[in-house]
Amino acid sequence: MTQPVTLPLWALLLILAFAAVTFASHFLFPSVRWFFRRRAERAVAELNRRLHTPIQPFKLARRHDMVMRLSYDSEVMAAVQTEARRERIPENVAFERARRYAREIVPAFSAAAYFGFAIRLARWLSTSLYDVRLQVVDEDALKAIPADATVVFVMNHRSNMDYVLVTYLVAERSALSYAVGEWARVWPLRALVRAMGAYFIRRRSRGQLYRRVLARYVQMAAEAGVTQALFPEGGLSLDGRLGSPKLGLLNYIREGAETGGRAAVFVPVALNYDRVLEDRVLLAASASGERRFRARIPTVLGFALKMLRLRLRGRFRRFGRAGVAMGRPLALADAPTRTEDLAAELMARIEEAMPRLPLPLVARALTEADGPLSRAALTAGVGRWLAEAGADDPAEAVVAEGLAMARLRGLVREGPDGIVPQPDEARLLRFYAASVTPRRAASLPESRRPEIEAT
């Protein structure tokens, strides 16, 4: 027992390494984890004192725990049994399928990443690229939303900048939980998007088991009071108009509230831009008839480097205005009983709140005119639409700003007869005009539309 044992040096080092790992895992790491967890809890508590809607414990739960909770939810388990019977597969196989869906959907929210990195990046990007304008249609109604209600921002989808812009503008209200499509499931976006609290959805999935797992996650989040942001159109607008709403996520939230969940309040949010970064990509997709966007990472990086080069040379100009308008809130308790009618009402409120920005207004005037427009006729038409929308911007200044943007991009031509669209850019002007053309007016025959007298 007391005899010396001779070991090779490598064996001694290996034993010491195992001993160090064992000591760290049993004694050191728990203390370190406790230390950092306490610091994180204090940071979240400080954040919650500043936020209008505190970060819910549901959002801060460990991702593994949420995946397990979702996988073993009673409704999901019932769907697993149904799937097993329908597909004639063992229940454990169907359960693993459900758990895979849960792992795919559930985010991994990080308050440090969201408030320490994402908000700063969103603010810098938004204010660097655009002159950001925020307006609230009914501020009193927005302030009257109960503190314990689940707030759901319902937005039109004009650009991928929508995520960035809204994240920045509601930073003082709460942390948003977005539903994002499969485009974000690529490296390195996947981890970043999950850390921001977004959850992935398969928009083309028709599987009942997948839908039940997704529905239960959305309902759990709504029941916990997590502030959510939805794009009911389900994708970017290819022609500039508001699209037809998809009913899935709205229906899940409604079902959850009707079965005993907390009250939900929908806040319509209208977004518009003087320049949509992806405008030509969207028009190309519209022309091809396929929702396949041909923008590639090298193209995006090339565009970013070009903008950076212009900024370093002092020649960069922002892309005009980005308008965000919060419309009249709609409590689910006061909403129409059918999901279709609820979606239609929300889209109508988004249209009502749509920001009337300079370039879209100028584009509408030019595309609706029968010929060249004088500056006076253009100003008169824009002034009438601003008055109808209750906007107090001077028409002359709006027209000047819109024409400056149009000239910068080569969208218009000015001659002795007046201002006309460049023939090759007529589709692009119609794209912008559609954002401020009411759907009712857009559906009228041209002979019945309000006319702007050409010179």
C-alpha positions in Angstrom: 0.0 0.0 0.0 2.9 2.4 0.7 5.1 1.3 -2.1 5.8 4.0 -4.7 4.2 3.7 -8.2 6.0 4.8 -11.2 4.0 6.4 -14.0 4.9 7.9 -17.3 4.7 11.7 -17.3 1.9 11.7 -19.9 -0.2 9.4 -17.6 0.3 11.7 -14.6 -0.7 14.7 -16.7 -3.8 12.9 -17.9 -4.8 12.0 -14.4 -4.3 15.6 -13.2 -6.4 16.9 -16.1 -9.3 14.5 -15.3 -9.0 15.6 -11.6 -9.1 19.2 -12.6 -12.1 18.8 -14.8 -14.0 16.8 -12.1 -13.2 19.5 -9.5 -14.3 22.3 -11.8 -17.5 20.6 -12.8 -18.5 19.7 -9.3 -17.3 22.7 -7.3 -16.1 25.6 -9.5 -18.5 25.7 -12.5 -21.7 25.7 -10.4 -20.4 28.7 -8.4 -19.4 30.5 -11.7 -22.8 29.8 -13.2 -24.5 31.1 -10.1 -22.4 34.2 -10.2 -23.2 35.0 -13.9 -26.9 34.0 -13.4 -27.2 36.5 -10.6 -25.7 39.2 -12.7 -28.0 38.3 -15.6 -31.0 38.4 -13.2 -30.0 41.8 -11.9 -29.6 43.1 -15.5 -33.0 41.8 -16.5 -34.6 43.4 -13.4 -33.0 46.7 -14.3 -34.3 46.4 -17.9 -37.8 45.6 -16.7 -37.9 48.8 -14.7 -37.3 50.7 -17.9 -39.6 48.8 -20.2 -43.3 49.5 -20.6 -43.9 45.7 -20.8 -41.4 43.7 -18.7 -39.6 40.7 -20.2 -41.7 37.7 -19.3 -40.2 34.7 -17.5 -41.4 32.5 -20.4 -39.1 34.4 -22.7 -36.1 33.9 -20.4 -36.6 30.2 -19.8 -33.8 27.9 -21.0 -34.4 26.7 -24.5 -34.0 23.0 -23.6 -36.7 23.4 -20.9 -39.0 25.1 -23.4 -38.5 22.4 -26.0 -39.3 19.7 -23.4 -42.4 21.6 -22.2 -43.7 22.0 -25.7 -42.9 18.4 -26.7 -44.8 17.0 -23.7 -47.8 19.4 -23.9 -51.0 17.5 -23.7 -52.3 18.8 -27.1 -49.1 18.0 -28.8 -49.1 14.5 -27.3 -52.7 14.0 -28.6 -51.5 15.2 -32.0 -48.6 12.7 -31.8 -51.0 9.9 -31.2 -53.2 11.0 -34.1 -50.1 11.3 -36.4 -49.0 7.8 -35.4 -52.4 6.3 -36.2 -52.7 8.2 -39.5 -49.1 7.4 -40.7 -49.1 3.9 -39.2 -45.9 4.5 -37.4 -44.8 3.8 -33.8 -45.7 6.6 -31.3 -42.1 7.1 -30.3 -41.3 7.9 -34.0 -44.1 10.4 -34.2 -43.0 11.9 -30.8 -39.4 12.3 -32.1 -40.8 14.1 -35.1 -42.8 16.5 -32.8 -39.7 17.1 -30.7 -37.7 17.9 -33.8 -40.3 20.4 -34.8 -40.2 21.9 -31.2 -36.4 22.3 -31.4 -36.8 23.9 -34.8 -39.4 26.5 -33.6 -38.3 27.4 -30.1 -35.9 30.4 -29.9 -33.0 30.9 -27.5 -33.6 34.5 -26.3 -30.7 36.4 -24.9 -31.5 39.7 -23.2 -27.8 40.7 -23.5 -27.8 40.0 -27.2 -31.2 41.7 -27.8 -30.7 44.9 -25.7 -26.9 45.0 -25.8 -26.3 44.3 -29.5 -29.5 44.1 -31.5 -31.1 47.4 -30.4 -27.9 49.4 -30.9 -27.4 47.8 -34.4 -31.0 48.4 -35.3 -30.8 52.1 -34.2 -27.6 52.6 -36.1 -28.8 50.9 -39.3 -32.2 52.6 -39.3 -30.9 56.2 -38.7 -27.9 55.7 -41.0 -30.1 54.6 -44.0 -33.3 56.6 -43.4 -34.8 59.6 -42.0 -37.1 57.7 -39.6 -40.5 59.1 -38.9 -42.8 57.6 -36.2 -46.4 58.6 -35.8 -49.2 57.3 -33.6 -52.8 57.5 -34.9 -54.4 57.2 -31.4 -51.9 57.7 -28.7 -54.5 57.6 -25.9 -55.8 54.2 -27.0 -52.2 52.9 -27.1 -51.5 54.1 -23.6 -54.8 52.6 -22.4 -53.7 49.0 -23.3 -53.8 47.0 -20.0 -50.4 46.3 -18.7 -51.2 42.5 -18.3 -52.5 42.2 -21.9 -50.6 40.4 -24.6 -49.7 43.0 -27.2 -49.5 41.7 -30.8 -48.0 44.1 -33.4 -49.5 43.3 -36.8 -47.5 44.8 -39.7 -47.4 45.0 -43.4 -44.2 43.6 -45.0 -42.4 46.0 -47.3 -38.8 45.2 -46.7 -36.5 43.1 -44.6 -35.6 46.4 -43.0 -39.1 46.1 -41.3 -37.6 43.8 -38.6 -34.8 46.3 -37.9 -36.9 49.4 -38.0 -39.7 48.1 -35.7 -37.2 46.5 -33.2 -35.5 49.9 -32.9 -38.7 51.9 -32.5 -40.3 49.7 -29.9 -37.1 49.2 -27.9 -38.4 51.1 -24.9 -41.7 49.1 -24.9 -40.6 45.5 -24.8 -38.6 42.7 -26.5 -40.4 41.5 -29.6 -40.9 37.9 -30.6 -41.0 37.6 -34.4 -42.2 34.8 -36.6 -39.5 34.4 -39.3 -39.5 32.2 -42.4 -37.1 29.6 -43.6 -34.8 32.3 -45.2 -33.3 32.9 -41.8 -32.4 29.3 -41.1 -29.0 29.6 -42.7 -25.6 30.1 -41.0 -24.8 32.4 -39.3 -28.2 34.0 -39.2 -29.9 31.1 -37.4 -28.1 31.5 -34.0 -28.4 35.3 -34.2 -32.1 35.3 -35.0 -32.8 32.8 -32.2 -30.9 34.9 -29.8 -33.1 37.8 -30.7 -36.2 35.8 -29.6 -37.6 35.0 -33.1 -39.1 31.7 -33.8 -38.9 29.8 -37.1 -42.0 28.8 -39.1 -42.4 26.7 -42.2 -44.9 28.7 -44.2 -45.5 25.9 -46.7 -45.9 23.1 -44.2 -49.3 21.3 -44.3 -48.5 18.7 -41.7 -51.1 18.6 -38.9 -48.5 17.6 -36.3 -46.2 20.5 -37.2 -49.1 22.9 -37.1 -50.2 21.7 -33.7 -46.7 22.1 -32.3 -46.4 25.6 -33.8 -49.9 26.5 -32.6 -49.1 25.5 -29.0 -45.9 27.5 -29.0 -47.6 30.6 -30.2 -50.4 30.1 -27.7 -48.0 29.4 -24.8 -46.1 32.6 -25.6 -49.4 34.6 -25.8 -50.6 33.1 -22.6 -47.4 34.2 -20.9 -47.8 37.8 -22.2 -44.9 37.8 -24.6 -45.1 40.8 -27.0 -45.3 39.4 -30.5 -44.9 40.8 -34.0 -46.7 39.3 -37.0 -46.6 39.9 -40.7 -50.0 38.5 -41.8 -49.2 38.8 -45.5 -46.7 36.0 -45.0 -44.0 37.6 -47.2 -42.7 40.7 -48.9 -45.1 42.6 -51.2 -44.0 42.1 -54.8 -46.1 44.9 -56.2 -46.2 47.4 -53.4 -49.8 46.8 -52.4 -51.0 45.3 -49.2 -51.4 41.5 -49.7 -54.1 39.2 -48.6 -53.6 38.1 -45.0 -52.7 34.6 -43.9 -54.9 33.5 -41.1 -52.7 30.8 -39.3 -50.9 32.7 -36.6 -53.9 35.0 -35.9 -56.1 32.0 -35.6 -53.7 30.4 -33.1 -53.7 33.5 -30.9 -57.5 33.7 -31.1 -57.9 30.0 -30.1 -55.5 30.4 -27.2 -57.4 33.5 -25.9 -60.8 31.8 -26.2 -59.6 28.8 -24.2 -58.7 30.8 -21.1 -55.6 32.7 -22.1 -54.9 36.3 -21.2 -56.5 39.2 -23.1 -54.8 40.1 -26.4 -54.6 43.5 -28.0 -53.6 43.9 -31.7 -51.7 47.0 -32.7 -51.7 47.6 -36.4 -48.4 49.0 -37.7 -48.0 50.4 -41.2 -44.5 50.7 -42.7 -43.5 52.5 -45.8 -40.3 53.7 -47.4 -39.1 56.3 -49.9 -36.8 53.5 -51.1 -37.2 49.8 -50.5 -33.8 48.2 -50.5 -35.0 45.2 -52.4 -37.4 46.9 -54.8 -35.8 45.7 -58.0 -35.4 42.2 -56.7 -39.1 42.1 -55.7 -40.1 43.4 -59.2 -38.0 40.7 -60.8 -39.7 38.1 -58.6 -43.1 39.5 -59.6 -42.3 39.4 -63.3 -41.1 35.8 -63.1 -44.3 34.7 -61.2 -42.2 33.0 -58.5 -41.4 34.1 -55.0 -37.8 33.4 -55.5 -35.5 36.3 -54.7 -32.3 36.2 -56.6 -30.3 38.4 -54.2 -27.2 36.5 -53.1 -24.9 37.1 -50.2 -22.1 38.5 -52.5 -24.6 40.9 -54.0 -25.7 42.1 -50.6 -22.1 42.4 -49.4 -21.2 44.3 -52.6 -24.1 46.8 -52.0 -23.0 47.2 -48.4 -19.4 47.9 -49.4 -20.5 50.4 -52.0 -22.5 52.3 -49.3 -19.6 52.1 -46.9 -17.3 53.5 -49.6 -19.7 56.4 -50.3 -19.9 57.1 -46.6 -16.1 57.2 -46.2 -15.9 59.6 -49.1 -18.6 61.8 -47.6 -20.9 61.2 -50.6 -23.5 59.0 -49.0 -27.1 60.2 -49.0 -29.8 58.5 -46.9 -32.6 56.7 -48.8 -35.2 59.3 -47.9 -37.8 58.7 -45.2 -38.9 55.5 -43.5 -42.3 55.9 -42.0 -43.8 53.8 -39.2 -47.3 54.5 -38.1 -49.1 52.7 -35.2 -52.8 52.5 -36.0 -55.8 52.2 -33.8 -55.4 49.2 -31.4 -58.0 46.4 -31.5 -58.7 44.3 -28.4 -59.5 40.7 -29.3 -62.6 40.9 -27.0 -63.9 43.7 -29.3 -62.9 42.1 -32.6 -65.1 40.3 -35.1 -65.8 36.7 -34.3 -64.4 35.2 -37.5 -60.7 35.2 -38.0 -61.2 36.2 -41.7 -63.0 39.3 -40.5 -60.4 40.0 -37.8 -57.6 39.9 -40.4 -59.6 42.1 -42.8 -60.2 44.7 -40.1 -56.5 44.7 -39.1 -55.4 45.2 -42.7 -57.9 48.0 -43.1 -56.4 49.7 -40.1 -52.9 49.3 -41.5 -54.0 50.8 -44.7 -55.6 53.7 -42.8 -52.4 54.4 -41.0 -50.1 54.0 -44.0 -47.5 56.8 -44.0 -47.8 59.1 -47.0 -44.1 59.6 -47.9 -42.7 61.9 -50.6 -41.6 59.5 -53.3 -44.7 57.2 -53.2 -46.9 60.3 -53.4 -45.0 61.7 -56.3 -45.0 58.3 -58.0 -48.8 58.0 -57.6 -49.3 61.4 -59.1 -47.1 60.7 -62.1 -48.5 57.2 -62.8 -52.1 58.3 -62.6 -51.6 61.3 -64.9 -52.5 61.2 -68.5 -49.3 63.0 -69.6 -46.6 65.3 -68.4 -47.4 67.1 -65.1 -46.4 70.6 -64.2 -44.9 71.2 -60.8 -48.1 73.0 -59.8 -50.4 70.1 -60.8 -48.1 67.7 -59.1 -48.2 69.7 -55.9 -52.0 70.1 -56.1 -52.5 66.3 -56.3 -50.1 65.5 -53.5 -51.6 68.2 -51.4 -55.1 66.7 -51.8 -53.9 63.3 -50.7 -52.1 64.7 -47.7 -55.2 66.5 -46.7 -57.3 63.3 -47.0 -54.9 61.5 -44.8 -54.8 64.3 -42.2 -51.1 64.9 -42.7 -49.8 68.4 -42.0 -46.7 68.3 -44.1 -46.5 71.1 -46.7 -47.2 69.8 -50.1 -44.5 71.9 -51.7 -41.8 70.5 -49.4 -43.1 66.9 -49.9 -43.0 67.2 -53.7 -39.6 68.8 -53.6 -38.3 65.9 -51.5 -40.0 63.3 -53.6 -38.7 64.7 -56.9 -35.2 64.9 -55.5 -35.3 61.2 -54.6 -36.8 60.4 -58.1 -34.1 62.4 -59.9 -31.4 60.7 -57.8 -32.5 57.3 -59.0 -33.3 58.4 -62.6 -37.0 57.6 -62.3 -38.3 60.8 -63.9 -37.6 63.1 -66.8 -38.3 66.8 -66.7 -38.8 68.8 -69.9 -40.6 71.9 -71.2 -43.9 70.1 -71.1 -43.6 69.0 -67.5 -42.5 65.9 -65.5 -43.0 62.4 -66.8 -41.8 58.9 -65.7 -38.7 57.5 -67.4 -40.2 54.8 -69.7 -37.9 52.0 -68.3 -38.8 52.9 -64.7 -42.6 53.0 -65.0 -43.0 49.6 -63.1 -40.8 50.8 -60.3 -42.9 54.0 -59.9 -46.1 52.0 -59.9 -44.5 49.8 -57.1 -44.1 52.8 -54.9 -47.4 54.4 -55.9 -49.3 51.3 -54.9 -48.2 51.7 -51.3 -50.2 55.0 -51.0 -53.1 54.1 -53.3 -56.1 52.9 -51.4 -57.1 49.4 -52.4 -60.6 50.6 -53.3 -59.1 53.2 -55.7 -56.6 50.7 -57.2 -59.4 48.3 -58.0 -61.5 51.0 -59.9 -61.3 51.1 -63.7 -59.0 53.8 -64.9 -61.9 55.8 -66.3 -63.4 56.1 -62.8 -60.2 57.0 -60.9 -59.7 60.5 -59.6 -57.8 62.4 -62.3 -54.8 64.7 -62.0 -54.9 67.2 -64.9 -51.8 67.0 -67.0 -50.3 70.1 -68.6 
